[in-house]
Amino acid sequence: MYTSCSTHVFQLPLASPTLKPATTTNTYLIHSQDQVMVVDPGFDHPDNTQAIIQAIHTLGNPTVAGVIFTHYHKDHSPGARGLAKLYSCPLYCHEREVDELEKTICPLTVARTLKDNERVRIGEIDVRVIHTPGHTAGHIALYVEDDAVLLTGDTVISQGSTWIGPPDGHMATYLQSLRHLKQFPASLIGPGHGPIIHEPQQAIDWFLSRRLERERQILSMLSTEQPVSVEQLVADIYAGQVDPDIIWVAEKTVLAHLIKLVEDGEAVETTDGQQAADRNRAFLIRGA
């Protein structure tokens, strides 16, 4: 059963092979008059498809105007296949997400791409598209202006924290996206994972401070003489706190921080980033 976020927005947590501690991915229905837009149809499983169909039925069987993807990851997108068997509706995503998304939802294809600041009409309401790269290059958020509801995908979540995986993910860009989201006067956030967030500004500030604190920690662990590898940093930072099955997520995010430090002129890489495995890439603090 769905949870009502606001007059027009409804949340369905659906089981998915996502990353711990989350066990579900949120699908959203934006409903106005006789139309409904599905946002992030989740993982492709008959139970998930049936849950979305039932929610649409409960809303009065409005016409499915389309499916919008915040990003291509497999816990958010391939559920579109089940819906495609029942509804002849277009699929939408940001232009920088098309190639990876179409691999994930194959054989489905994207009907049209969305641009930053574009408004999508659903019934009597407008939904604003916000390009929020960082988690992926073409990640988007949606702002339902009539309800002051911000759907953030995986840029802001309420279970765990957002991972950033180069080369698709980019830490400096992610931080810019968080700051951009602060400009919207949202009364609540519908995250990609976890329950509704009722203090949007505080939540966004938490994600900003967490990433900046981690950056300072990593910088303090670098040496001017002895290169330190991603694998070493992860072992020291997390010290058994991360499940071995998802240690690669920590490695990716630490690497994203190191790349940002290089871009900021505070660190240098001593390995060939094109050849070395992510965990073996090593860095020094830049000398005076």
N, C-alpha and C positions, 0 to 999 in steps of 0.2 A: 504494500500500500504506500501511496505517496504521502509526503509531508507538504503542507501548504506553506510556502515561504512568504507569499504576499497575495494580492488580488489576482495577479496574472502568472505567477511563477510557482512551479511545483517540483519537488525533489524526490527522486527515486534512487535509493542506494541499492545497487545491483552487484551480486557476487562477481568477482573477477580475479584473474591471476596477477594482482597488483603487488606492490612492494610492501613488506611489513613496515609498520604495524597495521596498515590498512588491509582490509579483506574485501572491501567493496569499492566500486567507482560510482559516482553520482551521475545519473542521467537527469536532465531537467526538461520540463515541458513548459513552454511559454504559450499561454492561451488567451486569446481575445476574440470575442464574438464567435464566429464559426470557423476559426482557424487555430491550429496549434503548430508550434515549431519544436522539434525534438533537438536537444543539445546534448552531444556526446552519448550515443546509443550504447556505449559500453562494450563488454565482451560478447562474442557471438555464442549464445547458448539459448536453447529453446525456452528455458524458464525465464530468462531475462526478456526475451521477445514477448512472451505472454504477459509479463508484468507491465511492460510498456503499453501493449494493446489494451489491457484491462484498465490502466489509468486513463488512456484516451477515451475508452468507453464510458468511464465514470464521469468524465468531463462533458459527456453528451455527444460523443463521436464527432467532434469537429473535423474538418478537412485537414489532413497533414500537409502543411504548406512546404515542408522541407526538413532537412537534417543539417544542422550546423555542427562542425567539429572544432573544438578548441585547439586540438592537435592530433597527431597521427598515432600516438602510442597504442599498443594492442589492448590495453585495458580500457580505452576510451572509444575506439572507433569501429571494430569489425562487427559489432552488433547491428550495424546498418544493413548487413546482408539479410538478416531475418525480417527486418522491416520492409526491405525492397520487394520481398515476395508478396507483400500485402498492399503496400501503398506505392503508387506511381508518383514519387515526389523527388524533387531535385536535391542534390547534395552540395553543400557549400563549405569552403575553407579558405584560409589565406593563400595567396598565390605562392608563397614560399613553402607551403606545406603539401602541395599537390602531389609531387613525385613520390614522397614517402607514404602519404596517405593512400594513394591508389595501389601501392604494393600491399598495404595492410588490409584494404577492403576489397581487393581483387575478387571477382571480375567487375565490380562496380567502378564507376568513374565520376569525377566531380563535374557538376553541371556549370558552375560559375564560381569565380573566386571573389573574395571579399577584400575590401581595402580599409585601411585605418580611417576611422571617423565616418565611415559609411553608415547609413541608417537603413535598417531592414524593417519593412512594414509588416506587422502581424495583426490582422483585424484592424482595431482602432488605435493600436499603440506602435511606437517606434522603439527599436532596439539598436543601440549604437555599438558598432564594432570598434574594438580597441586592440591594436597590434601590440602584443606584449612578448616580444622575443626574449630568449634567455634559457628557458627550459628546452624549447626547440626554436628553430629559426622563424617558423611561421605561426607560433602560438598566438592565440587571440583570447581576449576576454570580451564579455558582452555586458552592456549597461542598459538595464530596463528602466528607462527614465521615469515613466509614470509611477513606478513602484520604488524607485531609488534602490534597486537591487543590482548588485554587481556579481556576475558569474565569472569566476577567475580561473577555471580550469585548474592546472597544477601550479600556477604562479603563486597562489596562496591556498593552502590546504589547512585542515584542522586535525589531521592525524599525521604525525610525523613532520618532516620538513622536506622541502623541494630539493631534488637532486639536479645537478647541472652536469651534463656529460658532453665534453668536447668531442668532435668538432661541431656537432649540431647545437649543443648548449654552449652558452658564453656568459661568464660570470658578470663582467662589467655591464653587459646589455641587460642581464636579469635585474641587476640593481637599479638600472635606469627605468625598467618596466615597473618595478615596485614603486618608485618615486612618482611615476606617471599615474599609477592607480590612485595615489593619495589625492589627486586633484578632483576626483569624482565624489560628490556628496552622498555617498551610499549610506543607507540605514542598516543594511546587512549585506554579507557576502555569502554566496552559494559556492562553496569550494568544490574542487574536483574529487576530494576524498574527505569524509568526516562530516559531522553535523554543521548546521548553519552557524555562521559567525555573526554575533550581534554587535560587536564592537570593531568595525572595519579598520578604522585608523590605528587602533591599538594593535590589531593583528598584523597589519602591514609593517608597522614600526618594529614589531617583534622579529619578523623575517629579515628586515634590514639590519637590525642590531646583531642578530645571530650570525649573519654572513660576514659582517664587518669584524665581529669579535673573532671569528674563525680565521679571517685573513690576518689579523694582528698576531694570533697564536702561531700560525704557520710562519710568518715572517720572523718571529722571535726564535724559531727552531732552526732557521737556516744559518749556515756558517759562511765566513768569507774565504775559507781555505778548503774545507772538506765537503764535496757535493753530497747532498742528501736526496735520497730517492723518494718517489711517491709511496712506495711500499713501506719504507722506514717511517715516514711521517704518519701514515695511516695506523701502523702498529703502535706508535707512541701516543697518537691523539685518542684513538678509540680503545686500545688496550683490552680487547676481548668484549667490548660493549656491542659489537656488530655481529649479527649472524653470519657465519662463513658463506652462506648462500648468496648474500647480498653485499659482500665486502667490495665487489667491483663498483658498487654505487658510491661507496666512500672514496674509493680510488679515483673515480671519475670527478667527483666534486672537489677533492683536494687538488687534483690536476687543474681543474678550472680556476681555482684560487691562485695557483702558481702561475698560470698563463696570464692572469690579470696582473700579478706582481711584476712579471716581465714587461707587460705592456705599459705599466706605470713607471718603469725604469728602476724598480727596487730590487729586482732579482735577475739572474741570467741562467739560461739552461746550458748544461755542459754535455748533454747528449743530443743525438740527432732525433728530433721529435718526429720525423717522418719514418724513421726506421725502428726505433726502440718501442717495446711494449709500454703501455701507459704506466704500469707499476714500476718499470725500470728507468723511467725518465728521471733525471737528477738535476738539481738546481743549487746554485750558490746565491748568497746575498750579494748585491752589487757593492763593490768596494767604493770608498770615497774617491 
